[in-house]
Amino acid sequence: QGQLVESGGGSVQAGGSLRLSCAASGYIHSINVMGWYRQAPGKQRELVASMHVSGNKVYADAVRDRFVISRDNKKNTWHLQMNSLKSEDTAVYYCAATTAWGKNWGPGTQVTVSS
């Protein structure tokens, strides 16, 4: 399996925007699904958005119409554009890549939204 590195996290006021990026490297097998997950303190990790290599996208109800997942094929990178952020979006955000060998994770990036 390869490596994933997230970037773009930080602190923002409610109503603001952030763009997360995930750079994948060293993958021998094709990445079939690219995803973003988050884990807030005291809560389980949850899916935020995912995108199949076919282009099909899935969003959590809590972020639908506010977040957009996209990819840059040339750079083997995918992004999560987060708009209209709310305090409840505060969490560590992880990118994930699923291949024929399974799923692996980036180390995570903190997103803090203050009200």
C-alpha positions as CSV (number, residue, x, y, z in Angstrom):
1,Q,0.0,0.0,0.0
2,G,1.0,3.6,-0.6
3,Q,1.0,6.6,1.6
4,L,-1.6,9.4,2.1
5,V,-1.0,12.9,3.4
6,E,-3.7,15.4,4.2
7,S,-3.3,19.1,4.1
8,G,-5.5,22.2,4.4
9,G,-6.9,21.8,7.9
10,G,-7.0,24.7,10.4
11,S,-9.2,27.0,12.3
12,V,-12.1,29.0,10.9
13,Q,-15.2,30.8,12.1
14,A,-18.6,29.4,11.6
15,G,-19.8,30.1,8.1
16,G,-16.3,30.0,6.6
17,S,-14.7,27.6,4.2
18,L,-11.7,25.3,4.1
19,R,-10.3,23.0,1.4
20,L,-8.7,19.8,2.4
21,S,-6.4,17.9,0.1
22,C,-5.1,14.3,0.1
23,A,-2.0,13.4,-1.8
24,A,-1.5,9.7,-2.6
25,S,1.9,8.2,-3.4
26,G,3.4,4.8,-3.9
27,Y,0.3,3.0,-4.8
28,I,0.9,-0.1,-7.0
29,H,-2.7,-1.0,-7.3
30,S,-5.3,1.4,-8.5
31,I,-7.3,3.4,-6.0
32,N,-11.0,2.5,-6.5
33,V,-12.6,4.7,-3.9
34,M,-11.3,7.9,-2.4
35,G,-12.9,9.1,0.8
36,W,-12.9,11.6,3.6
37,Y,-13.9,10.6,7.1
38,R,-13.9,12.6,10.4
39,Q,-13.7,11.8,14.1
40,A,-14.9,14.3,16.7
41,P,-13.8,13.9,20.4
42,G,-15.7,11.1,22.0
43,K,-17.4,10.0,18.8
44,Q,-16.7,7.3,16.3
45,R,-15.1,7.9,13.0
46,E,-17.7,8.6,10.3
47,L,-17.9,8.9,6.6
48,V,-18.0,12.5,5.3
49,A,-17.8,11.9,1.5
50,S,-16.5,9.4,-0.9
51,M,-16.0,9.1,-4.6
52,H,-15.7,6.0,-6.7
53,V,-13.3,5.9,-9.6
54,S,-16.4,5.9,-11.8
55,G,-17.2,9.3,-10.5
56,N,-20.1,8.3,-8.3
57,K,-20.1,10.3,-5.1
58,V,-21.6,9.7,-1.7
59,Y,-22.1,12.3,1.0
60,A,-23.2,12.2,4.7
61,D,-26.5,13.8,5.2
62,A,-24.9,16.3,7.6
63,V,-22.6,17.7,4.9
64,R,-24.7,17.3,1.8
65,D,-25.0,20.6,-0.1
66,R,-22.1,22.1,1.9
67,F,-19.2,19.9,1.1
68,V,-17.9,18.8,-2.3
69,I,-15.4,16.0,-3.0
70,S,-13.3,16.1,-6.1
71,R,-10.2,14.7,-7.5
72,D,-7.2,15.7,-9.6
73,N,-6.3,12.6,-11.6
74,K,-3.1,14.0,-12.9
75,K,-1.7,14.5,-9.4
76,N,-3.4,11.5,-7.7
77,T,-4.9,13.9,-5.3
78,W,-8.4,14.5,-4.0
79,H,-10.0,17.3,-2.2
80,L,-12.8,18.2,0.1
81,Q,-14.2,21.7,-0.3
82,M,-16.0,22.6,2.9
83,N,-18.4,25.5,2.8
84,S,-20.8,27.0,5.4
85,L,-18.8,25.3,8.2
86,K,-20.5,24.8,11.5
87,S,-19.1,24.2,15.0
88,E,-20.3,20.6,14.7
89,D,-17.9,20.1,11.8
90,T,-15.0,20.3,14.2
91,A,-13.1,17.1,14.1
92,V,-10.0,15.4,12.8
93,Y,-10.4,14.7,9.1
94,Y,-8.9,11.6,7.5
95,C,-8.5,10.7,3.9
96,A,-8.8,7.1,2.9
97,A,-8.0,5.1,-0.2
98,T,-9.5,1.8,-1.0
99,T,-7.7,-0.6,-3.4
100,A,-8.1,-4.3,-4.2
101,W,-5.9,-4.8,-1.1
102,G,-8.1,-2.9,1.3
103,K,-8.3,0.5,2.8
104,N,-5.6,2.7,4.3
105,W,-5.6,6.0,6.0
106,G,-3.8,9.3,6.2
107,P,-2.6,10.6,9.6
108,G,-5.4,13.1,9.8
109,T,-5.7,16.9,9.9
110,Q,-7.5,19.0,12.5
111,V,-10.4,21.2,11.5
112,T,-11.7,23.5,14.2
113,V,-14.8,25.7,13.6
114,S,-15.5,28.4,16.2
115,S,-19.0,29.9,16.6
